């Protein structure tokens, strides 16, 4: 994995260890990409399909043209989803969503009272 920094790789490895995700539990395949990007994206197998066997969680990632970057992003997305399923409302993603929802409600109330 050349495009991702060593610090980010170490952080991801540590996060996977905290969530008890082992590389042996992952099934990884590389698929030819689709969508915009021209001939190059349609000819190379840079899209990563990742499956966590114990939970049955499946991730398909094609954010970049680089296969190594997509492997990193797929593992990070897997950690996010497993953390979301384990923690529920206490997960960082859910907290961020709730924070944005509250901000929008405040703005909506302010706009209706000012007008």
Residue pairs with C-beta under 8 A, 6 or more apart in sequence:
1 9
1 68
1 69
1 71
1 72
2 68
3 64
3 66
3 68
3 69
4 68
4 69
4 72
8 72
9 72
12 72
12 75
12 76
12 79
15 79
16 22
16 75
16 79
19 79
19 82
19 83
19 86
21 52
21 78
21 79
21 82
25 52
25 53
25 54
26 50
26 51
26 52
26 53
26 75
26 78
27 50
27 51
27 53
28 48
28 49
28 50
28 51
28 71
29 48
29 49
30 45
30 46
30 47
30 48
30 49
30 67
31 45
31 47
31 48
31 49
31 60
32 42
32 43
32 44
32 45
32 47
33 41
33 42
33 44
33 45
33 46
33 47
33 62
33 65
34 41
34 42
34 47
34 62
35 41
35 62
37 65
40 65
41 65
44 65
44 67
45 67
46 62
46 64
46 65
46 66
46 67
46 70
47 60
47 61
47 62
47 70
48 59
48 60
48 61
48 62
48 67
48 70
48 71
48 73
48 74
49 58
49 59
49 60
49 74
50 58
50 59
50 60
50 61
50 74
50 75
50 78
51 57
51 58
51 59
52 58
52 78
52 82
55 82
55 85
57 78
57 81
57 82
57 85
59 74
59 77
59 78
59 81
60 74
61 70
61 73
61 74
61 77
62 70
63 69
63 70
63 73
64 70
64 73
80 93
83 91
83 92
83 93
84 91
84 93
84 94
87 94
88 94
89 98
